[in-house]
Amino acid sequence: METYAAYSVAIISLLTFVLIVLVQSAMVGGSKAKAGLTPGSEPDADYSSSVYRMNRSHQNGVEILPAAAVALFVAILLGVSSWWVNLLMGIFLLSRLIYIYIYAQNVGKPTQGVRTIAFVTGWATLVVLCIMSIWALL
């Protein structure tokens, strides 16, 4: 357990993100049901629709979650600096929270706006974690 204590911020960040994705799942299901959509269906692609934005935000979280988990666990297994791993995963979580808020509130343009910046920030933290892990292997 002591081995992982140094990475507690990073692990808590990932687990918090997992919980957020799970809560989003329930919220999306409820929103789809209220909108009369059948389970498993996709709402029409309309950024003015909160159901569409909530669904897309959740799908995006589901898509990036495996990459975040793998990047974090490999970094921990290889003993990458806990300071950097904790910082990067903290930034990842913060960027995802901002991303979800921006998406839910329909802030900015659908592409190449503040939502894109929030997404790329989180994505870039995972790229850096992967590169640090590769570097640790060399």
N, CA, C and O atoms as a MOPAC input file, in Angstrom:
PM7 MOZYME 1SCF
protein

 N      0.82100 1    -1.19700 1     0.00000 1
 C      0.00000 1     0.00000 1     0.00000 1
 C      0.86600 1     1.26200 1     0.00000 1
 O      0.50900 1     2.26600 1    -0.61500 1
 N      1.99100 1     1.20400 1     0.68500 1
 C      2.87600 1     2.37600 1     0.74300 1
 C      3.36700 1     2.76900 1    -0.63900 1
 O      3.57200 1     3.94900 1    -0.92100 1
 N      3.55200 1     1.78600 1    -1.49100 1
 C      4.02800 1     2.05800 1    -2.84600 1
 C      3.08300 1     2.99800 1    -3.57800 1
 O      3.52100 1     3.85700 1    -4.34400 1
 N      1.79600 1     2.83600 1    -3.34300 1
 C      0.79900 1     3.60600 1    -4.07000 1
 C      0.40700 1     4.89500 1    -3.36300 1
 O     -0.22100 1     5.76100 1    -3.97200 1
 N      0.75900 1     5.03800 1    -2.10800 1
 C      0.39200 1     6.23800 1    -1.34300 1
 C      0.93000 1     7.50800 1    -1.99200 1
 O      0.27800 1     8.55100 1    -1.96200 1
 N      2.10000 1     7.41700 1    -2.56900 1
 C      2.69600 1     8.59900 1    -3.21500 1
 C      1.87300 1     9.06100 1    -4.41500 1
 O      1.95800 1    10.21800 1    -4.82600 1
 N      1.08400 1     8.15600 1    -4.96900 1
 C      0.26300 1     8.46400 1    -6.14000 1
 C     -1.20600 1     8.68900 1    -5.78100 1
 O     -2.07300 1     8.63500 1    -6.65300 1
 N     -1.48200 1     8.93500 1    -4.52800 1
 C     -2.87700 1     9.00700 1    -4.07900 1
 C     -3.67700 1    10.09900 1    -4.78200 1
 O     -4.85200 1     9.89400 1    -5.08400 1
 N     -3.07500 1    11.23800 1    -5.04700 1
 C     -3.79500 1    12.31500 1    -5.75000 1
 C     -4.19600 1    11.84300 1    -7.14400 1
 O     -5.32300 1    12.07500 1    -7.58200 1
 N     -3.28700 1    11.19100 1    -7.82800 1
 C     -3.56800 1    10.70500 1    -9.18300 1
 C     -4.64500 1     9.63300 1    -9.17200 1
 O     -5.54900 1     9.64500 1   -10.00800 1
 N     -4.55000 1     8.70700 1    -8.22600 1
 C     -5.53100 1     7.62900 1    -8.14900 1
 C     -6.90900 1     8.18500 1    -7.80200 1
 O     -7.91200 1     7.78400 1    -8.39300 1
 N     -6.95500 1     9.10400 1    -6.84800 1
 C     -8.23100 1     9.72500 1    -6.48600 1
 C     -8.79800 1    10.51800 1    -7.66800 1
 O    -10.01100 1    10.52900 1    -7.87800 1
 N     -7.93500 1    11.17500 1    -8.43600 1
 C     -8.39000 1    11.91400 1    -9.61700 1
 C     -9.04600 1    10.98200 1   -10.62000 1
 O    -10.10900 1    11.29000 1   -11.16000 1
 N     -8.41200 1     9.83600 1   -10.87200 1
 C     -8.98800 1     8.87200 1   -11.81500 1
 C    -10.30800 1     8.31000 1   -11.28000 1
 O    -11.29100 1     8.22500 1   -12.01700 1
 N    -10.33200 1     7.93000 1   -10.01100 1
 C    -11.55800 1     7.37700 1    -9.43400 1
 C    -12.68500 1     8.40700 1    -9.42500 1
 O    -13.84700 1     8.05600 1    -9.62500 1
 N    -12.35200 1     9.65800 1    -9.19600 1
 C    -13.35800 1    10.72900 1    -9.25400 1
 C    -13.92100 1    10.83300 1   -10.65700 1
 O    -15.12900 1    10.99100 1   -10.83800 1
 N    -13.04600 1    10.74400 1   -11.65400 1
 C    -13.51100 1    10.79800 1   -13.03900 1
 C    -14.40000 1     9.59800 1   -13.36100 1
 O    -15.40200 1     9.73900 1   -14.06200 1
 N    -14.04200 1     8.43100 1   -12.85900 1
 C    -14.88100 1     7.24000 1   -13.06700 1
 C    -16.27400 1     7.48600 1   -12.48000 1
 O    -17.28300 1     7.19000 1   -13.12000 1
 N    -16.32500 1     8.02800 1   -11.26400 1
 C    -17.62000 1     8.32300 1   -10.63900 1
 C    -18.41400 1     9.34000 1   -11.44900 1
 O    -19.63100 1     9.21200 1   -11.58300 1
 N    -17.74200 1    10.33900 1   -11.98500 1
 C    -18.42000 1    11.34300 1   -12.81000 1
 C    -19.03900 1    10.68800 1   -14.03900 1
 O    -20.18700 1    10.97400 1   -14.38100 1
 N    -18.29000 1     9.81400 1   -14.70500 1
 C    -18.80400 1     9.12900 1   -15.89700 1
 C    -20.00000 1     8.25300 1   -15.52800 1
 O    -20.96700 1     8.16800 1   -16.28500 1
 N    -19.93500 1     7.60400 1   -14.36600 1
 C    -21.06000 1     6.77500 1   -13.92600 1
 C    -22.29800 1     7.61500 1   -13.61600 1
 O    -23.41200 1     7.22700 1   -13.97000 1
 N    -22.11700 1     8.74900 1   -12.96700 1
 C    -23.24600 1     9.64500 1   -12.68700 1
 C    -23.82100 1    10.18100 1   -13.99600 1
 O    -25.03900 1    10.26000 1   -14.16200 1
 N    -22.93300 1    10.54900 1   -14.92600 1
 C    -23.40600 1    11.01600 1   -16.23100 1
 C    -24.25000 1     9.94500 1   -16.91200 1
 O    -25.25000 1    10.25900 1   -17.55800 1
 N    -23.85900 1     8.70100 1   -16.77300 1
 C    -24.60200 1     7.60800 1   -17.39400 1
 C    -26.04900 1     7.59100 1   -16.91500 1
 O    -26.98100 1     7.47400 1   -17.71100 1
 N    -26.22000 1     7.70900 1   -15.60600 1
 C    -27.57500 1     7.72700 1   -15.05100 1
 C    -28.34000 1     8.96600 1   -15.51200 1
 O    -29.52800 1     8.88800 1   -15.82300 1
 N    -27.65600 1    10.10400 1   -15.55300 1
 C    -28.30800 1    11.34400 1   -15.98200 1
 C    -28.72300 1    11.27800 1   -17.45000 1
 O    -29.80800 1    11.73000 1   -17.81400 1
 N    -27.86300 1    10.72000 1   -18.27900 1
 C    -28.17600 1    10.58400 1   -19.70400 1
 C    -29.37300 1     9.65100 1   -19.87700 1
 O    -30.28600 1     9.93900 1   -20.65100 1
 N    -29.36300 1     8.52800 1   -19.15000 1
 C    -30.48500 1     7.58800 1   -19.24600 1
 C    -31.79800 1     8.24700 1   -18.85900 1
 O    -32.81200 1     8.06900 1   -19.53300 1
 N    -31.77700 1     9.00600 1   -17.77300 1
 C    -32.98700 1     9.71100 1   -17.34100 1
 C    -33.43500 1    10.75800 1   -18.34100 1
 O    -34.62800 1    10.89800 1   -18.61300 1
 N    -32.48100 1    11.49200 1   -18.88600 1
 C    -32.81000 1    12.53100 1   -19.87600 1
 C    -33.38100 1    11.93100 1   -21.15600 1
 O    -34.32600 1    12.46500 1   -21.73700 1
 N    -32.79700 1    10.81900 1   -21.58700 1
 C    -33.30900 1    10.15600 1   -22.77900 1
 C    -34.72500 1     9.64100 1   -22.54300 1
 O    -35.58500 1     9.74800 1   -23.41700 1
 N    -34.96100 1     9.08400 1   -21.36100 1
 C    -36.30400 1     8.57000 1   -21.04900 1
 C    -37.32600 1     9.70600 1   -21.04200 1
 O    -38.42700 1     9.55600 1   -21.57100 1
 N    -36.96400 1    10.83500 1   -20.44600 1
 C    -37.87100 1    11.99300 1   -20.42200 1
 C    -38.16300 1    12.49900 1   -21.82800 1
 O    -39.26200 1    12.97100 1   -22.12000 1
 N    -37.15100 1    12.39100 1   -22.70100 1
 C    -37.31900 1    12.86200 1   -24.07500 1
 C    -38.03600 1    11.83600 1   -24.94100 1
 O    -38.29300 1    12.09000 1   -26.11800 1
 N    -38.36200 1    10.67500 1   -24.36700 1
 C    -39.07700 1     9.64100 1   -25.11400 1
 C    -38.19200 1     8.83200 1   -26.03700 1
 O    -38.69000 1     8.17800 1   -26.95400 1
 N    -36.88000 1     8.86300 1   -25.81100 1
 C    -35.96100 1     8.08800 1   -26.64400 1
 C    -35.85900 1     6.67400 1   -26.09600 1
 O    -35.87900 1     6.47300 1   -24.88100 1
 N    -35.75100 1     5.70400 1   -26.97400 1
 C    -35.61900 1     4.31700 1   -26.54000 1
 C    -34.20100 1     4.08000 1   -26.02600 1
 O    -33.26300 1     4.74200 1   -26.47100 1
 N    -34.03800 1     3.14100 1   -25.09300 1
 C    -32.70500 1     2.84100 1   -24.57700 1
 C    -31.73400 1     2.48400 1   -25.70800 1
 O    -32.07600 1     1.72900 1   -26.61800 1
 N    -30.54600 1     3.02700 1   -25.63600 1
 C    -29.53300 1     2.76700 1   -26.65200 1
 C    -29.60700 1     3.66700 1   -27.86300 1
 O    -28.70700 1     3.64900 1   -28.70300 1
 N    -30.66500 1     4.45500 1   -27.97000 1
 C    -30.78100 1     5.34800 1   -29.12700 1
 C    -29.95100 1     6.60400 1   -28.90900 1
 O    -29.55700 1     6.92700 1   -27.78800 1
 N    -29.70200 1     7.28700 1   -29.98400 1
 C    -28.93000 1     8.53100 1   -29.94600 1
 C    -29.85500 1     9.71100 1   -30.21800 1
 O    -30.67500 1     9.66200 1   -31.13400 1
 N    -29.72300 1    10.76800 1   -29.42400 1
 C    -30.52400 1    11.95800 1   -29.73400 1
 C    -30.03100 1    12.60600 1   -31.02700 1
 O    -28.88400 1    12.41900 1   -31.43100 1
 N    -30.90200 1    13.35800 1   -31.65800 1
 C    -30.50200 1    14.07000 1   -32.87500 1
 C    -29.32500 1    14.99400 1   -32.58300 1
 O    -29.24100 1    15.60000 1   -31.51500 1
 N    -28.41400 1    15.08900 1   -33.55800 1
 C    -27.22700 1    15.94100 1   -33.41100 1
 C    -27.63700 1    17.40200 1   -33.47900 1
 O    -27.69400 1    17.99700 1   -34.55500 1
 N    -27.91900 1    17.96400 1   -32.32500 1
 C    -28.39500 1    19.34300 1   -32.22000 1
 C    -27.82300 1    19.95700 1   -30.95100 1
 O    -28.24800 1    19.63000 1   -29.84300 1
 N    -26.84800 1    20.85500 1   -31.12600 1
 C    -26.18500 1    21.44900 1   -29.97300 1
 C    -27.11800 1    22.29300 1   -29.11300 1
 O    -26.76100 1    22.62900 1   -27.98400 1
 N    -28.28200 1    22.63900 1   -29.60200 1
 C    -29.22300 1    23.38300 1   -28.76300 1
 C    -29.96600 1    22.44000 1   -27.80600 1
 O    -30.65300 1    22.90300 1   -26.89500 1
 N    -29.83400 1    21.12900 1   -28.00700 1
 C    -30.49600 1    20.12700 1   -27.17400 1
 C    -29.59200 1    19.72700 1   -26.00500 1
 O    -28.48100 1    19.23800 1   -26.20900 1
 N    -30.07600 1    19.94000 1   -24.78600 1
 C    -29.28800 1    19.54600 1   -23.61300 1
 C    -29.10700 1    18.02500 1   -23.54900 1
 O    -28.08600 1    17.54600 1   -23.05600 1
 N    -30.07500 1    17.27500 1   -24.03700 1
 C    -29.96300 1    15.81400 1   -24.05000 1
 C    -28.81400 1    15.39700 1   -24.96400 1
 O    -28.03000 1    14.51600 1   -24.61200 1
 N    -28.71300 1    16.02000 1   -26.12300 1
 C    -27.63000 1    15.71300 1   -27.05900 1
 C    -26.27800 1    16.05100 1   -26.43800 1
 O    -25.34600 1    15.24900 1   -26.49300 1
 N    -26.17600 1    17.24500 1   -25.84700 1
 C    -24.89100 1    17.66900 1   -25.26400 1
 C    -24.49800 1    16.76700 1   -24.09500 1
 O    -23.32900 1    16.40800 1   -23.95900 1
 N    -25.46000 1    16.39900 1   -23.25500 1
 C    -25.17900 1    15.52000 1   -22.12300 1
 C    -24.73000 1    14.14800 1   -22.61900 1
 O    -23.78200 1    13.57400 1   -22.08400 1
 N    -25.39700 1    13.63000 1   -23.62400 1
 C    -25.04900 1    12.33900 1   -24.19800 1
 C    -23.64300 1    12.36900 1   -24.78800 1
 O    -22.85300 1    11.45600 1   -24.55000 1
 N    -23.33000 1    13.40300 1   -25.55000 1
 C    -22.00400 1    13.51000 1   -26.16900 1
 C    -20.90900 1    13.66100 1   -25.12000 1
 O    -19.83800 1    13.06600 1   -25.24700 1
 N    -21.17100 1    14.45000 1   -24.09100 1
 C    -20.19400 1    14.62800 1   -23.02000 1
 C    -19.91500 1    13.29400 1   -22.33200 1
 O    -18.76500 1    12.96300 1   -22.04200 1
 N    -20.97100 1    12.53900 1   -22.07500 1
 C    -20.80700 1    11.22400 1   -21.45400 1
 C    -20.03800 1    10.28500 1   -22.37300 1
 O    -19.11400 1     9.60500 1   -21.92600 1
 N    -20.40100 1    10.23900 1   -23.63900 1
 C    -19.70500 1     9.36900 1   -24.58200 1
 C    -18.22300 1     9.71300 1   -24.65300 1
 O    -17.37200 1     8.82600 1   -24.71900 1
 N    -17.92200 1    11.00600 1   -24.64000 1
 C    -16.52800 1    11.42400 1   -24.69100 1
 C    -15.78400 1    10.95600 1   -23.45000 1
 O    -14.63000 1    10.53900 1   -23.53700 1
 N    -16.44100 1    11.02300 1   -22.28800 1
 C    -15.81800 1    10.53200 1   -21.06300 1
 C    -15.55200 1     9.04200 1   -21.12000 1
 O    -14.49300 1     8.57700 1   -20.69800 1
 N    -16.51400 1     8.28900 1   -21.64300 1
 C    -16.35500 1     6.84100 1   -21.78800 1
 C    -15.19100 1     6.53800 1   -22.73700 1
 O    -14.43800 1     5.59000 1   -22.51800 1
 N    -15.05100 1     7.33600 1   -23.77600 1
 C    -13.99600 1     7.10200 1   -24.76700 1
 C    -12.59900 1     7.35800 1   -24.20000 1
 O    -11.66100 1     6.63400 1   -24.53300 1
 N    -12.44800 1     8.37300 1   -23.35100 1
 C    -11.11500 1     8.72600 1   -22.86100 1
 C    -10.75000 1     8.01000 1   -21.56500 1
 O     -9.57900 1     7.96800 1   -21.18800 1
 N    -11.73400 1     7.45200 1   -20.88800 1
 C    -11.47900 1     6.78800 1   -19.60600 1
 C    -10.46200 1     5.64700 1   -19.69600 1
 O     -9.56200 1     5.59300 1   -18.85700 1
 N    -10.55600 1     4.73200 1   -20.66700 1
 C     -9.54200 1     3.66200 1   -20.73400 1
 C     -8.12800 1     4.19700 1   -20.94200 1
 O     -7.17700 1     3.67900 1   -20.35400 1
 N     -7.98400 1     5.21700 1   -21.76400 1
 C     -6.65800 1     5.79300 1   -21.99300 1
 C     -6.10600 1     6.39600 1   -20.70400 1
 O     -4.92100 1     6.25300 1   -20.40400 1
 N     -6.96700 1     7.06800 1   -19.94500 1
 C     -6.53700 1     7.66300 1   -18.68300 1
 C     -6.10700 1     6.58000 1   -17.69600 1
 O     -5.07900 1     6.71300 1   -17.03200 1
 N     -6.89300 1     5.51400 1   -17.60200 1
 C     -6.56600 1     4.43500 1   -16.67000 1
 C     -5.25900 1     3.74700 1   -17.04600 1
 O     -4.40900 1     3.51500 1   -16.18600 1
 N     -5.09400 1     3.42300 1   -18.31500 1
 C     -3.86900 1     2.75100 1   -18.75400 1
 C     -2.66100 1     3.65900 1   -18.54600 1
 O     -1.63600 1     3.21800 1   -18.02600 1
 N     -2.77400 1     4.92100 1   -18.94700 1
 C     -1.65000 1     5.85200 1   -18.78900 1
 C     -1.25000 1     5.97700 1   -17.32000 1
 O     -0.06300 1     5.98000 1   -16.99400 1
 N     -2.23800 1     6.08100 1   -16.44200 1
 C     -1.93100 1     6.21600 1   -15.02000 1
 C     -1.31700 1     4.93700 1   -14.46200 1
 O     -0.28100 1     4.99400 1   -13.80000 1
 N     -1.93100 1     3.79400 1   -14.71400 1
 C     -1.43800 1     2.55800 1   -14.11400 1
 C     -0.05000 1     2.17900 1   -14.62300 1
 O      0.77200 1     1.67800 1   -13.85500 1
 N      0.21900 1     2.40800 1   -15.89100 1
 C      1.55500 1     2.10800 1   -16.40800 1
 C      2.57700 1     3.05600 1   -15.78200 1
 O      3.67300 1     2.62800 1   -15.41800 1
 N      2.23300 1     4.33100 1   -15.65300 1
 C      3.14800 1     5.29300 1   -15.02900 1
 C      3.46600 1     4.87700 1   -13.59100 1
 O      4.61500 1     4.96500 1   -13.15900 1
 N      2.45700 1     4.42800 1   -12.85500 1
 C      2.67600 1     3.97900 1   -11.47800 1
 C      3.54600 1     2.71900 1   -11.45600 1
 O      4.49000 1     2.62900 1   -10.67200 1
 N      3.22800 1     1.75600 1   -12.31100 1
 C      3.99300 1     0.50100 1   -12.34200 1
 C      5.46500 1     0.73000 1   -12.67700 1
 O      6.34400 1     0.01700 1   -12.19200 1
 N      5.71700 1     1.73400 1   -13.51000 1
 C      7.09300 1     2.00900 1   -13.91900 1
 C      7.80100 1     2.97600 1   -12.97700 1
 O      8.98400 1     3.26700 1   -13.15600 1
 N      7.08500 1     3.47200 1   -11.97800 1
 C      7.71000 1     4.35200 1   -10.99800 1
 C      8.00500 1     5.74700 1   -11.50500 1
 O      8.95600 1     6.38600 1   -11.05500 1
 N      7.18900 1     6.23000 1   -12.44700 1
 C      7.34400 1     7.60700 1   -12.92600 1
 C      7.13300 1     8.54200 1   -11.73100 1
 O      6.32700 1     8.24800 1   -10.84900 1
 N      7.83500 1     9.63300 1   -11.70300 1
 C      7.78000 1    10.59200 1   -10.60000 1
 C      6.34600 1    10.83900 1   -10.12400 1
 O      5.49600 1    11.28600 1   -10.89400 1
 N      6.09200 1    10.54500 1    -8.85700 1
 C      4.74200 1    10.71400 1    -8.31900 1
 C      4.31800 1    12.18100 1    -8.36500 1
 O      3.13500 1    12.47900 1    -8.53200 1
 N      5.26800 1    13.08900 1    -8.22100 1
 C      4.93000 1    14.51200 1    -8.28100 1
 C      4.31400 1    14.84200 1    -9.63600 1
 O      3.27300 1    15.49600 1    -9.70900 1
 N      4.95900 1    14.38900 1   -10.70600 1
 C      4.46300 1    14.66200 1   -12.05200 1
 C      3.15900 1    13.91700 1   -12.33700 1
 O      2.23300 1    14.48100 1   -12.92100 1
 N      3.09000 1    12.67100 1   -11.93200 1
 C      1.88700 1    11.88100 1   -12.17400 1
 C      0.69200 1    12.50900 1   -11.45600 1
 O     -0.38400 1    12.63800 1   -12.03900 1
 N      0.87600 1    12.89900 1   -10.19400 1
 C     -0.20200 1    13.54900 1    -9.44000 1
 C     -0.61600 1    14.86500 1   -10.09100 1
 O     -1.80600 1    15.15100 1   -10.22300 1
 N      0.37000 1    15.66500 1   -10.49600 1
 C      0.06800 1    16.95000 1   -11.14300 1
 C     -0.70000 1    16.73600 1   -12.44000 1
 O     -1.72000 1    17.38600 1   -12.67200 1
 N     -0.22400 1    15.84400 1   -13.27200 1
 C     -0.86600 1    15.61700 1   -14.57000 1
 C     -2.28000 1    15.05800 1   -14.42400 1
 O     -3.18600 1    15.46800 1   -15.15000 1
 N     -2.47400 1    14.13800 1   -13.50400 1
 C     -3.82700 1    13.59300 1   -13.31300 1
 C     -4.75400 1    14.61700 1   -12.67000 1
 O     -5.95400 1    14.62000 1   -12.94300 1
 N     -4.21500 1    15.48300 1   -11.82300 1
 C     -5.02200 1    16.57400 1   -11.27200 1
 C     -5.47000 1    17.52600 1   -12.36400 1
 O     -6.62000 1    17.96500 1   -12.38800 1
 N     -4.54300 1    17.84500 1   -13.27800 1
 C     -4.88500 1    18.70300 1   -14.41800 1
 C     -5.89600 1    18.00100 1   -15.31300 1
 O     -6.83200 1    18.62600 1   -15.81300 1
 N     -5.70400 1    16.69300 1   -15.51500 1
 C     -6.65000 1    15.92200 1   -16.32500 1
 C     -8.05500 1    16.04100 1   -15.74800 1
 O     -9.00000 1    16.35500 1   -16.47200 1
 N     -8.19400 1    15.79300 1   -14.44700 1
 C     -9.51700 1    15.85400 1   -13.81500 1
 C    -10.10600 1    17.25500 1   -13.91900 1
 O    -11.27700 1    17.41200 1   -14.26500 1
 N     -9.31700 1    18.25900 1   -13.62600 1
 C     -9.80500 1    19.64000 1   -13.70500 1
 C    -10.25800 1    19.97200 1   -15.12300 1
 O    -11.31600 1    20.57200 1   -15.31000 1
 N     -9.47100 1    19.58900 1   -16.11600 1
 C     -9.83900 1    19.88200 1   -17.50700 1
 C    -11.12500 1    19.15900 1   -17.89600 1
 O    -11.94000 1    19.69800 1   -18.64500 1
 N    -11.31000 1    17.93400 1   -17.38800 1
 C    -12.54100 1    17.19400 1   -17.69400 1
 C    -13.75700 1    17.83600 1   -17.02700 1
 O    -14.83300 1    17.89400 1   -17.62200 1
 N    -13.59100 1    18.31500 1   -15.80200 1
 C    -14.69300 1    19.01200 1   -15.12500 1
 C    -15.07900 1    20.27400 1   -15.90200 1
 O    -16.26100 1    20.56100 1   -16.09200 1
 N    -14.07300 1    21.01600 1   -16.34300 1
 C    -14.33000 1    22.21500 1   -17.13500 1
 C    -15.00400 1    21.83700 1   -18.44900 1
 O    -15.95700 1    22.49200 1   -18.87000 1
 N    -14.51500 1    20.78800 1   -19.09300 1
 C    -15.08200 1    20.31000 1   -20.34600 1
 C    -16.56800 1    19.97300 1   -20.17800 1
 O    -17.39900 1    20.38400 1   -20.98800 1
 N    -16.89100 1    19.22700 1   -19.12600 1
 C    -18.28400 1    18.83000 1   -18.88400 1
 C    -19.15400 1    20.05500 1   -18.64500 1
 O    -20.26100 1    20.14500 1   -19.17500 1
 N    -18.66300 1    20.99000 1   -17.85700 1
 C    -19.42800 1    22.20900 1   -17.58300 1
 C    -19.66900 1    23.00700 1   -18.86600 1
 O    -20.78800 1    23.43800 1   -19.14100 1
 N    -18.60400 1    23.19700 1   -19.64100 1
 C    -18.70600 1    23.94200 1   -20.90000 1
 C    -19.70700 1    23.27900 1   -21.84100 1
 O    -20.52400 1    23.95100 1   -22.47100 1
 N    -19.63200 1    21.95500 1   -21.92800 1
 C    -20.54100 1    21.21900 1   -22.79600 1
 C    -21.98400 1    21.34700 1   -22.30200 1
 O    -22.89600 1    21.59200 1   -23.09100 1
 N    -22.18400 1    21.17900 1   -20.99500 1
 C    -23.53600 1    21.24000 1   -20.43600 1
 C    -24.16300 1    22.61900 1   -20.63000 1
 O    -25.36000 1    22.73000 1   -20.89200 1
 N    -23.35500 1    23.66300 1   -20.50300 1
 C    -23.85800 1    25.03200 1   -20.62400 1
 C    -23.84300 1    25.54500 1   -22.05800 1
 O    -24.30000 1    26.65600 1   -22.32600 1
 N    -23.31700 1    24.73900 1   -22.98200 1
 C    -23.22600 1    25.11800 1   -24.39100 1
 C    -22.44300 1    26.41700 1   -24.58100 1
 O    -22.86300 1    27.31800 1   -25.30600 1
 N    -21.29000 1    26.48600 1   -23.90800 1
 C    -20.43300 1    27.67000 1   -23.96900 1
 C    -19.54700 1    27.58600 1   -25.21100 1
 O    -18.95700 1    26.54100 1   -25.48500 1
 N    -19.45800 1    28.66300 1   -25.94400 1
 C    -18.54500 1    28.74200 1   -27.08100 1
 C    -19.01700 1    27.98600 1   -28.30500 1
 O    -20.15100 1    27.51500 1   -28.38400 1
 N    -18.11300 1    27.89200 1   -29.24300 1
 C    -18.39400 1    27.22300 1   -30.50900 1
 C    -18.31100 1    25.71200 1   -30.35800 1
 O    -17.59000 1    25.21500 1   -29.49300 1
 N    -19.04500 1    24.97000 1   -31.19600 1
 C    -18.97600 1    23.50200 1   -31.13700 1
 C    -17.57800 1    22.95400 1   -31.43900 1
 O    -17.20200 1    21.90600 1   -30.91600 1
 N    -16.81100 1    23.64800 1   -32.27100 1
 C    -15.44800 1    23.20000 1   -32.58200 1
 C    -14.48400 1    24.36500 1   -32.45000 1
 O    -14.83700 1    25.52100 1   -32.68200 1
 N    -13.27500 1    24.03600 1   -32.07700 1
 C    -12.17800 1    24.98900 1   -31.97000 1
 C    -12.50600 1    26.18400 1   -31.07500 1
 O    -12.14000 1    27.32000 1   -31.37500 1
 N    -13.19300 1    25.91000 1   -29.98700 1
 C    -13.51500 1    26.93100 1   -29.00000 1
 C    -12.97900 1    26.52400 1   -27.64500 1
 O    -12.02300 1    25.75300 1   -27.55600 1
 N    -13.58800 1    27.03700 1   -26.58700 1
 C    -13.11200 1    26.73700 1   -25.24100 1
 C    -13.28100 1    25.25500 1   -24.88200 1
 O    -12.47600 1    24.70400 1   -24.13200 1
 N    -14.31000 1    24.62200 1   -25.40800 1
 C    -14.49400 1    23.19600 1   -25.14200 1
 C    -13.33700 1    22.39800 1   -25.73200 1
 O    -12.84800 1    21.45800 1   -25.10600 1
 N    -12.90400 1    22.76400 1   -26.91800 1
 C    -11.77400 1    22.08700 1   -27.54800 1
 C    -10.50200 1    22.28400 1   -26.71900 1
 O     -9.71400 1    21.35200 1   -26.55900 1
 N    -10.30800 1    23.47500 1   -26.20300 1
 C     -9.13100 1    23.74200 1   -25.37400 1
 C     -9.16100 1    22.86500 1   -24.12000 1
 O     -8.13900 1    22.29600 1   -23.73800 1
 N    -10.32000 1    22.75500 1   -23.48400 1
 C    -10.44400 1    21.91200 1   -22.29200 1
 C    -10.17900 1    20.45100 1   -22.63900 1
 O     -9.49600 1    19.75000 1   -21.89200 1
 N    -10.71400 1    19.98900 1   -23.76800 1
 C    -10.49700 1    18.60300 1   -24.18400 1
 C     -9.02100 1    18.34900 1   -24.45500 1
 O     -8.45900 1    17.37300 1   -23.95600 1
 N     -8.39500 1    19.20600 1   -25.23000 1
 C     -6.99400 1    19.01000 1   -25.61300 1
 C     -6.08200 1    19.07800 1   -24.38900 1
 O     -5.06800 1    18.38200 1   -24.33700 1
 N     -6.42700 1    19.89800 1   -23.41400 1
 C     -5.62500 1    19.96200 1   -22.19000 1
 C     -5.61200 1    18.60200 1   -21.49900 1
 O     -4.54600 1    18.10300 1   -21.14000 1
 N     -6.77700 1    18.00200 1   -21.31000 1
 C     -6.84300 1    16.68100 1   -20.69100 1
 C     -6.16000 1    15.62100 1   -21.52300 1
 O     -5.43300 1    14.78000 1   -20.99300 1
 N     -6.38700 1    15.65700 1   -22.81300 1
 C     -5.76300 1    14.71300 1   -23.74300 1
 C     -4.24200 1    14.82800 1   -23.66800 1
 O     -3.54300 1    13.81500 1   -23.64400 1
 N     -3.73000 1    16.05600 1   -23.63100 1
 C     -2.28100 1    16.28700 1   -23.60400 1
 C     -1.65200 1    15.75300 1   -22.31600 1
 O     -0.51900 1    15.27400 1   -22.33800 1
 N     -2.37100 1    15.83000 1   -21.20100 1
 C     -1.80400 1    15.28300 1   -19.96400 1
 C     -1.59000 1    13.78200 1   -20.09100 1
 O     -0.61100 1    13.24800 1   -19.57000 1
 N     -2.49300 1    13.10400 1   -20.77400 1
 C     -2.34200 1    11.66200 1   -20.96000 1
 C     -1.19200 1    11.35100 1   -21.91700 1
 O     -0.46900 1    10.37300 1   -21.72200 1
 N     -1.02200 1    12.16900 1   -22.93800 1
 C      0.10100 1    11.99400 1   -23.86100 1
 C      1.41900 1    12.14100 1   -23.09800 1
 O      2.34300 1    11.34800 1   -23.28300 1
 N      1.49600 1    13.15200 1   -22.24600 1
 C      2.71800 1    13.37200 1   -21.45700 1
 C      2.97100 1    12.18800 1   -20.52500 1
 O      4.10900 1    11.73900 1   -20.39300 1
 N      1.92200 1    11.67900 1   -19.88100 1
 C      2.08900 1    10.50500 1   -19.01600 1
 C      2.62600 1     9.31500 1   -19.80600 1
 O      3.51000 1     8.60200 1   -19.33200 1
 N      2.10000 1     9.10300 1   -20.99600 1
 C      2.57700 1     8.00100 1   -21.83500 1
 C      4.04300 1     8.18300 1   -22.21500 1
 O      4.83000 1     7.23900 1   -22.15000 1
 N      4.39800 1     9.38300 1   -22.60500 1
 C      5.79600 1     9.65900 1   -22.98500 1
 C      6.71800 1     9.46100 1   -21.78900 1
 O      7.80500 1     8.90100 1   -21.93000 1
 N      6.29500 1     9.91500 1   -20.61700 1
 C      7.12100 1     9.72200 1   -19.40400 1
 C      7.29500 1     8.24100 1   -19.09000 1
 O      8.36300 1     7.82300 1   -18.64200 1
 N      6.26300 1     7.45300 1   -19.31900 1
 C      6.35900 1     6.01000 1   -19.08100 1
 C      7.30400 1     5.35700 1   -20.08000 1
 O      8.12400 1     4.51500 1   -19.71300 1
 N      7.18500 1     5.74600 1   -21.33200 1
 C      8.10100 1     5.21400 1   -22.34900 1
 C      9.53100 1     5.58700 1   -22.00500 1
 O     10.44100 1     4.76600 1   -22.11400 1
 N      9.72200 1     6.83000 1   -21.58900 1
 C     11.05900 1     7.30700 1   -21.22500 1
 C     11.62700 1     6.47100 1   -20.06000 1
 O     12.81400 1     6.14500 1   -20.03100 1
 N     10.74700 1     6.13500 1   -19.10500 1
 C     11.18400 1     5.33400 1   -17.95200 1
 C     11.65200 1     3.94000 1   -18.37700 1
 O     12.48300 1     3.33100 1   -17.70300 1
 N     11.12700 1     3.44400 1   -19.48000 1
 C     11.52900 1     2.12900 1   -19.97600 1
 C     12.85500 1     2.14800 1   -20.72700 1
 O     13.51100 1     1.11500 1   -20.85300 1
 N     13.24700 1     3.30000 1   -21.22000 1
 C     14.47500 1     3.38000 1   -22.04100 1
 C     15.73800 1     3.44700 1   -21.22400 1
 O     16.83200 1     3.51700 1   -21.78400 1

